[in-house]
Amino acid sequence: MPSVTPDFTLRSTPGWGSLMGFALIIMLEQEYHVKLTVEEFLRLETVADLANAAGVNA
């Protein structure tokens, strides 16, 4: 597994696929009470984007 930094691209994760994306959407909703549409999620590119969507600092 590569080192994960705020500028790490989500889709460059080994084994990335649509199920991992859906799992992250569900995790954001359950853990951070953030509801994203699939379209909104697809615009997230980096760990920093994901953290910003969750309202936390990367």
N, C-alpha and C positions, 0 to 999 in steps of 0.2 A: 504494500500500500504506500503510495507516495505521501510525502508530507503535505498536510492540509493547512493552507494559509487562507486569509481572507480573499485573495485573488485566485484561488484554486477554482478551476472550472468544474462545475458539478458533473457535467456529462463526460468528463475525462476520467471519472472514477471507474476502476476496473469492474466489469460486470454491470455497468449502468444499463438500465432498461426502463421500460414504461412502468413495471411493477415497483421499482425503486422510487420512481417519481410519484406514483400514487401513494406509496407508503409515507413519503415526506409530506405530501399534502395532508394526509390523515394525522401525522404526528404534529404538524403545525396547528391543526385544529384542536387536537386533544391536549397538547402540552402548553400551547401559547394562546389558545382561543382566537386563532387567526383563520379566517375562511378565505381561501383562494379558489378561483375557478381554474380549470385546467389551462385556459388561455393566459391567465395572470401568472400561473406557475411556469409556463413555458417561456415567459419573458425573463425569468430569473436565470442568470448565467453563472454566477460565482457564489462562493460561500458567503461573501459579504452581502450579496443581494438577498440570499436566504435569511441571513441574520437580520437584515433591515426589515424584511417582510415580517419576521417574528417579533420585531421590536427590541432586539438585543444587540449589543455591540459585538462585532466580529473580532 
